[in-house]
Amino acid sequence: MIIVPVKEGENIDRSLKKFKRKFEKTGVIRELRSRQAYVKPSVKRREEIKKAIYVQHMQQNEE
């Protein structure tokens, strides 16, 4: 359970922003979306390799 303490006189928008940030860090929505459809392990591994290659190219271009 996510608890966001609200201080006396603190803006409710700031508290809501803190809550959203904490909720995003838990990864609940990301996991929910990934579980909507089954992805074969071979396809998942292939996508991870493609992402790693892409990140590596981006890092090399940055240098």
Secondary structure as UniProt FT lines:
FT   TURN            8..9
FT   HELIX           12..26
FT   HELIX           28..34
FT   TURN            35..36
FT   HELIX           41..62
//
